[in-house]
Amino acid sequence: MTGFLLINTGSPRSASVGDVREYLTDFLTDPRVMNLPFLLRQLLVRGIIVPFRAPKSALKYRSLFSSDGEALLVKETKALASRMAELSGGRPVYTAMRYGRETVQDALEKAARDGVTGLRVIPMFPHYAMSSFETAMEHVRSEQSRLSLPVQLTFPHPYFSHPLLIEAFAEKIAAAVRPHNRVLCSYHGVPLSQLRAYAGDSRRDYVLQTEETTRLLSKHPLLETLGLTFETVYQSRFGKGKWTEPNAQERLSELRDQGLKRVTVVCPGFLCDNLETVFEIGVEAKESFEKSGGNLIFIPCPNHSDTLARALLSLSEGSDFQESL
């Protein structure tokens, strides 16, 4: 029996400063997230970055936990898995997080107990980046090797141009946008130092892939007749190094200064809503843009929509899955 494994970034166990500190430490000490020498990375993360960021991040996370104590990202990923199971006729769909709770080990062991002999592993990141797609895939592969479970794993190529993925985002935009609006497609920022090795490789070049997703959205039948103007921007930058440009907040400031009164922001690099989408764009960017009397429309992620569930099922039925990338 073959099943599916959805792997997302993860979330703190709670919005307490201690749990957020533990989560951020796990996340930022990953060498694929901060590709610095080991000792320097540990000193920066544990001694400077996390102590400074954890209290501020904890305040933001408070709005993302439901009354049952589950984070929005985790809840939506599980809901998507349930919808995929329903649409596939009951095939098993497991979820795991790269960091924090809901570990890959737990998911793999449960699949083995359930008699699953093969898992199609789907990263919840349509675009290839060392700090998202790559670290998720390598972590699953490493855990499987360590556990030596009788479950064969297969992995996809990045699916940034999959027609149903594009449709899932186009549906969300079409439901909220006004004709002739400016649409910013905001993707997670990536340090340029992590991109150089993959420049020009269509299966690993993050910037090429994000730009292609934006282009495909602009040409989608649901949107192309609305007279929309699309742009690619990048969010969530931190530190002093050079990152992908243009930065979302800076571009919004430019548009505001140019007199633009209405803008729509969608985040096609995230399948399920999380701190970066709901708070960074839906709260912080929105409040900043609207201080001058403008209007920013934040488009939620597809989350557990039928179209996204069908997209991931369709992806897993294609020929792009293999044992190694």
KAURBEL-V373554 format. One record per residue. PHI is phi in radians with two decimals (* if undefined). PSI is psi in degrees with one decimal (none if undefined). OMEGA is omega in degrees with one decimal (* if undefined). Layout:
BEGIN
PHI|PSI|OMEGA / PHI|PSI|OMEGA
END
This chain:
BEGIN
*|134.8|179.5 / -1.90|136.4|177.8 / -2.21|-168.2|-177.4 / -2.23|149.2|174.6 / -2.25|115.3|174.8 / -1.62|125.4|178.3 / -2.08|124.7|-179.9 / -2.04|-179.0|-176.3 / -1.17|-52.6|180.0 / 2.13|-172.8|-174.9 / -2.77|154.3|170.9 / -1.05|157.8|177.5 / -1.13|-30.5|177.5 / -2.70|179.4|179.0 / -1.58|12.5|177.2 / -1.21|152.3|-179.1 / -1.05|-38.8|179.9 / -1.10|-45.5|179.7 / -1.20|-37.5|177.1 / -1.16|-39.0|177.5 / -1.07|-44.2|179.5 / -1.10|-43.1|-179.4 / -1.13|-48.0|-179.1 / -1.10|-36.7|178.0 / -1.12|-45.5|177.8 / -1.04|-44.4|-176.8 / -1.20|-50.7|-171.5 / -1.40|-15.1|175.1 / -1.54|-1.1|172.6 / -1.15|121.7|-177.3 / -1.11|-19.2|177.1 / -1.47|-11.6|174.4 / -1.61|-48.5|174.1 / -2.11|97.6|-175.5 / -1.50|68.5|175.9 / -2.00|161.9|174.4 / -0.93|147.0|-171.2 / -0.90|-53.7|-175.5 / -1.12|-41.3|179.3 / -1.12|-42.4|178.9 / -1.08|-44.4|-179.9 / -1.11|-42.6|-179.5 / -1.14|-44.1|-179.5 / -1.13|-47.4|-175.0 / -1.20|-52.3|-173.6 / -1.37|-29.1|-174.8 / -1.70|-24.3|-174.8 / -2.21|-58.9|-170.0 / -1.15|-54.1|-175.3 / -1.15|-46.3|177.2 / -0.99|-33.1|-179.5 / -1.38|-41.2|-172.4 / -1.51|-30.4|-172.4 / -0.99|-48.6|-179.9 / -1.09|-39.8|179.4 / -1.19|-42.9|179.8 / -1.16|-35.3|179.8 / -1.06|-39.1|178.0 / -1.08|-39.5|-179.6 / -1.23|-40.1|-176.9 / -1.14|-23.2|-176.4 / -0.99|-33.1|-178.4 / -1.39|-6.2|-174.9 / -1.85|2.3|178.1 / -1.81|129.6|179.1 / -1.37|175.3|-177.6 / -1.12|-21.7|178.6 / -1.54|6.6|175.1 / 1.44|15.0|-178.6 / -1.84|136.0|-179.3 / -1.28|151.1|-176.8 / -0.99|-46.4|-178.7 / -1.03|-45.4|-179.3 / -1.15|-43.5|-178.5 / -1.09|-44.5|-178.9 / -1.22|-35.0|177.7 / -1.13|-41.3|177.7 / -1.16|-39.5|178.6 / -1.13|-38.2|176.4 / -1.12|-42.2|177.9 / -1.06|-41.8|178.9 / -1.10|-40.5|-179.9 / -1.18|-37.9|176.5 / -1.11|-40.4|178.5 / -1.09|-42.2|179.2 / -1.11|-47.5|-176.1 / -1.24|-22.1|-179.5 / -1.62|5.1|179.4 / 1.41|24.2|175.0 / 1.71|11.8|176.6 / -1.16|145.4|-175.7 / -1.23|133.2|177.4 / -2.24|118.5|-177.5 / -1.86|157.9|176.1 / -2.19|149.6|176.7 / -2.65|159.9|179.5 / -2.10|141.9|179.8 / -1.17|-34.1|-178.5 / -2.29|151.6|175.9 / 1.40|-146.3|-175.7 / -1.31|175.9|179.8 / 1.06|62.1|-170.6 / -1.33|158.6|175.7 / -1.10|-39.2|178.1 / -1.00|-46.6|179.6 / -1.03|-43.1|-177.5 / -1.17|-43.9|-179.5 / -1.14|-41.4|179.9 / -1.18|-37.3|177.5 / -1.15|-41.6|178.2 / -1.06|-42.2|179.4 / -1.12|-41.4|178.1 / -1.12|-31.4|-179.5 / -1.39|-2.2|179.3 / 1.48|14.7|177.9 / -1.30|130.7|-179.3 / -1.82|-12.7|179.4 / -2.57|139.1|177.7 / -2.19|128.3|171.1 / -1.60|109.3|-173.9 / -1.51|123.3|-177.7 / -2.06|109.6|175.1 / -1.27|141.8|-179.3 / -1.49|39.2|-179.9 / -2.37|105.4|-176.1 / -1.19|-21.1|-175.1 / -1.91|150.1|-176.6 / -1.49|118.2|172.0 / -2.48|145.0|179.1 / -0.99|-37.9|-173.4 / -1.49|-0.5|179.6 / -2.34|-80.2|-177.7 / -0.99|-51.0|-174.5 / -1.15|-46.9|-177.5 / -1.16|-33.8|177.9 / -1.13|-47.8|-178.5 / -1.13|-44.5|-178.5 / -1.17|-33.3|178.6 / -1.18|-42.6|177.9 / -1.10|-44.6|179.8 / -1.09|-41.4|-179.7 / -1.15|-42.5|179.4 / -1.14|-39.5|178.3 / -1.12|-40.0|178.5 / -1.14|-40.6|-179.6 / -1.18|-39.7|-176.4 / -1.45|-23.3|-179.5 / 0.93|47.7|179.1 / -1.51|150.4|-178.4 / -1.39|54.0|-179.8 / -2.24|118.3|179.6 / -1.44|132.4|-178.8 / -1.85|139.4|171.1 / -2.25|151.3|-171.7 / -2.26|150.1|-179.8 / -1.66|162.5|164.0 / -1.36|162.3|176.1 / -0.94|141.6|-171.7 / -2.09|34.5|-176.2 / -1.08|-19.2|-177.9 / -1.97|10.5|-177.9 / -1.07|129.2|-175.1 / -0.96|-39.6|-178.9 / -1.31|-29.5|174.3 / -1.13|-46.6|178.1 / -1.05|-41.4|179.7 / -1.12|-38.3|-179.8 / -1.05|-42.1|177.8 / -1.31|-37.2|179.3 / -1.08|-37.7|178.0 / -1.07|-42.9|-179.3 / -1.16|-41.0|179.8 / -1.16|-47.2|-176.6 / -1.05|-30.4|-177.8 / -1.30|-15.7|-172.9 / -2.20|-22.3|-171.4 / -1.41|155.9|172.9 / -1.81|150.6|178.5 / -0.98|148.4|176.0 / 1.10|27.0|179.2 / -1.55|156.9|171.6 / -1.54|125.9|-178.7 / -2.01|119.4|174.6 / -1.70|121.5|173.6 / -1.62|107.4|-172.6 / -1.79|120.4|180.0 / -1.96|158.3|179.2 / -1.11|133.0|177.9 / -1.19|152.3|179.4 / -2.36|135.7|176.1 / -1.05|138.0|-179.1 / -1.08|-27.0|179.3 / -1.10|-23.8|179.5 / -1.53|-7.3|-174.1 / -1.81|-20.9|-171.6 / -1.03|-40.2|-176.3 / -1.15|-21.7|-175.1 / -1.88|4.4|-176.5 / -1.02|127.7|178.5 / 1.52|-10.6|177.5 / -1.52|108.0|-172.3 / -1.06|-22.3|-179.9 / -1.61|-4.6|-178.8 / -2.40|-3.2|-178.7 / -1.45|104.0|-173.5 / -1.06|-45.1|-177.0 / -1.14|-44.8|177.5 / -1.02|-40.2|-177.4 / -1.21|-42.8|179.2 / -1.14|-40.5|179.0 / -1.13|-34.7|177.8 / -1.21|-38.8|176.0 / -1.05|-45.4|178.2 / -1.05|-43.8|-179.5 / -1.09|-43.3|-179.1 / -1.15|-37.2|175.9 / -1.10|-41.9|-178.3 / -1.13|-24.4|-178.1 / -1.74|0.7|-176.9 / -1.17|139.8|-178.1 / -0.97|-29.1|178.7 / -1.24|-18.5|-170.5 / -2.13|-27.1|-168.4 / -1.17|-18.5|179.7 / -1.62|1.5|-175.2 / -1.58|-2.1|179.3 / 1.21|33.0|-177.7 / -1.46|152.6|173.8 / -1.98|123.5|-176.0 / -1.87|143.3|174.2 / -2.39|152.3|172.8 / -1.79|127.8|175.5 / -2.35|170.1|-177.2 / -2.32|140.1|-175.6 / -2.08|-179.3|170.9 / 1.13|34.0|177.8 / -1.37|141.5|171.7 / -2.60|157.9|-178.0 / 1.55|-179.4|-173.7 / -1.80|-4.3|-179.5 / -1.27|173.5|178.1 / -1.47|131.0|-178.2 / -2.10|171.2|176.7 / -1.01|142.2|-178.0 / -2.22|157.7|1.7 / -1.40|150.6|176.9 / -1.28|137.6|-174.3 / -1.05|-49.3|-178.0 / -1.10|-41.3|179.8 / -1.16|-39.4|179.3 / -1.17|-38.7|176.9 / -1.10|-38.4|177.7 / -1.12|-41.3|177.8 / -1.07|-46.0|-179.2 / -1.12|-39.0|178.1 / -1.11|-42.8|179.8 / -1.18|-25.2|178.1 / -1.42|-1.8|177.3 / 1.63|7.0|177.8 / -1.21|129.1|-174.9 / -1.78|-18.3|-176.5 / -2.40|130.2|178.6 / -2.53|147.4|177.3 / -2.01|136.5|179.0 / -2.16|127.5|175.8 / -2.19|152.3|-174.8 / -2.10|80.4|-173.1 / -1.29|-0.4|175.8 / -1.58|-5.8|-179.8 / -2.08|127.4|179.2 / -1.51|-30.4|179.7 / -2.16|144.1|-177.1 / -1.16|150.7|-173.2 / -2.80|-169.3|-177.3 / -1.04|-41.1|-177.1 / -1.17|-34.9|-178.8 / -1.49|-57.8|-172.9 / -1.17|-43.3|-175.8 / -1.62|-51.5|-175.4 / -1.11|-41.7|179.5 / -1.65|-51.4|-173.4 / -1.21|-20.6|179.4 / -2.03|-63.4|-172.8 / -1.15|-52.7|-179.0 / -1.13|-38.7|-179.9 / -1.10|-47.5|-179.8 / -1.09|-41.2|-179.7 / -1.12|-44.9|-178.0 / -1.19|-34.0|-174.0 / -1.51|-2.6|176.3 / -1.09|-28.8|-178.0 / -1.66|11.5|178.2 / 1.62|8.7|178.4 / -1.46|-176.1|-179.5 / -2.40|116.9|177.1 / -1.88|122.7|177.1 / -1.71|116.9|177.4 / -1.62|126.5|179.5 / -1.69|116.1|177.5 / -1.10|161.3|176.2 / -1.19|164.3|176.1 / -1.09|-27.1|178.4 / 0.96|-116.4|-177.1 / -1.88|35.7|178.7 / -1.14|153.6|178.1 / -1.04|-39.0|-177.0 / -1.15|-41.8|177.7 / -1.15|-42.5|177.6 / -1.03|-43.2|178.1 / -1.16|-34.0|178.3 / -1.08|-45.9|-178.0 / -1.25|-34.7|174.9 / -1.16|-42.8|178.3 / -1.11|-41.1|177.3 / -1.02|-44.9|-175.5 / -1.26|-18.0|178.4 / -1.56|-7.7|-178.4 / -1.39|-174.3|-175.3 / -1.67|4.1|-175.1 / -1.47|-4.6|179.0 / -1.44|138.2|-179.8 / -2.65|172.9|-176.2 / -1.36|-23.5|178.5 / -2.56|153.9|180.0 / -1.70|none|*
END
